[in-house]
């Protein structure tokens, strides 16, 4: 009789960081997911979370990444980060040269880049956004920005809470121009 590898019938406890990172890397390499629109995240229980994005959302991501280029280092669109709450994918992230030297293109990043940005979508809940802010900061981000496309505003968060201004000197003028 052939031996069969037993897969647990249910997940009894949250997945470990290593299990989450491995699942995410396998997902990135699986051709079955190559054409899935939107970003894919994984929560602590291994569930896939998917968020489709509008073209304006995508344009804001690209524009933000371009503006972050003035800081040096490297700007990313869709950077995966292993956090205490699961593998989240920041819409935009910025990493210093020092961060890049330490982590290169690790997938997902085991530490958050210094700046993680979420472009808010109508499907986001306040609870989800708070959880992401806390998760990115707990994973090492210095700041987390929320970008609100409809009201054309920003919220800046740091470990001390809501910030009046960012430590990252970036000119964000014209970001919300739609022409």
N, C-alpha and C positions, 0 to 999 in steps of 0.2 A: 504494500500500500504506500502511495506517495505521501511524503510529509507535506503538510500545508502550514504556511506561516500564519499564525493566528493574529488577526487584527483585533484590537479591543472593540468590544461591542458598543461602548460609549466612551466619551472622553470624561474621565473622572475628575480631572483638575486642570487648571489652566496650563497651556503648553509652556515649556521652558523657552528661554531666549534662544537657545540653540535650535530647538525644534521649530520655532517661528521663523528664524532666519533661513533654515534649510528649506522649509515649505515655500517661503517667498522666492528663494533662488530657483527652486524647481519650477515654480509657477512662471517665472521670467523666462525660463529655458523651454517651456512646453509650447510647441507650435499650435496646440489647440487654443491657446489664449492670445496668440499673436495679433489677431484682428479684433479683439474685444475693445470697443470704444470706451473711453473714460479710464480713470485710474482704478486700480484694484488694491485694496488694503486687506489685512488679515487681523482679526481681533484675537484676544488671548485664548479663545476656544477653537481657533482654527477656521472660523467662518470667514468667507470672502465678503467684503463690503465693496460695492461698486458705485461709482458716482459719474454719471455722464456729465459732460461740460458743454456749454454753448460756445459758439465761435468767439463771442465777445470775451468770455471767460478765458479762452485760449489766447486771445490777442493781449489781454491784460497780463497773463503769465509771461508771454514773450517780451512785452514792453518792460515789465518789472525786471526780468533777467537782464535785459539790455542796460537798464539804468544801474543795476548793481555792479556791472562791469567796471564802473568808475572806482570801485573799492579795491580793485586788484583781485587776487585770489580767483575763485571760480564761482560763477552763478549757474544754477541748475533749474530746469523745469522738471517737475515730477521726481523728486529725490526721495527714495525710500529710506526710512529711519526705523530702526528697532527701538521701541520705547517700552516702558513698563506696562503700557496698555495694549500693545500689539505692534504690528508693522504698519506705520502710517506713511503716507506719501505726501510730502509737502508740495503744494502747487508750485512754489518757487523756494529755493534755498540759496544761501550764500555761504561759502566756506573759505577760510583764509588759506594762504599758502602752507602755513604750519599744519592746519587740519588736513589738507590734501596730502602733505608729506607723510602724515601718520596713517591716513585711511585710503588714499588713492581712490579707486573706484569700487571699493567694497560694496557688495549688495546683499542685504540692505546695510546701511551704515550702522555700526554698533554704537556710535555716539552721534548725537545730532550735530549738524553743522551749526555754526554760530548764529545764523539767522534762518528761521523757518517762517514761511509766509503761506497763509491760506486765503485764497480768493473765495469769498463767501458765495454760495449758491442758494437759490430758493429752497432747495431740499435740505439744507443744513439746519440743525436745531441749535439753540443756545447751549443746551447741555452738551451736545457733541463738540461744539467749538470750545467750550470750557475744558472738556476732557483732552482735546488735542493740545490746547495751550499748556495745560499741566504736564502732559506726556512729553512734548518736545522740550520743555524746560527741565523736566526730570532727567531727560536723556542728554542734557548738556547744552542745549541752545541758550544763547545769551539773551535773545529776544525772539518773540513770536509776533508777527504782524497779522492782523485780520484786515482784508481789503474788502470793502463793501461797494460793489459796482453800481448798484441802483442809487444809493445816496452819495456816491462818490466821496467816500471818507475812509479813514484808517483808524484802527485801534492798535496801539503798540503795547505789548506786554513784556515784562521782565520778571525776574525772580521776586522782586519787591511788589509786583502787581502792575496796575495800569500805569503807563509812562506818559509824561507830557511830551517828551521828545526822544528820539532814537539816538543811541550812541553811534549809529552808522550814518555818516553824513552822505546822504543820497538825495539828489535833486529829483523830486517826484512830480515836478510841474509838468502839465500836459499829459499825465498818465491816462486820464479819463477821456481824452479827446477821441471821438469816434470817427473822425473823418480820415 
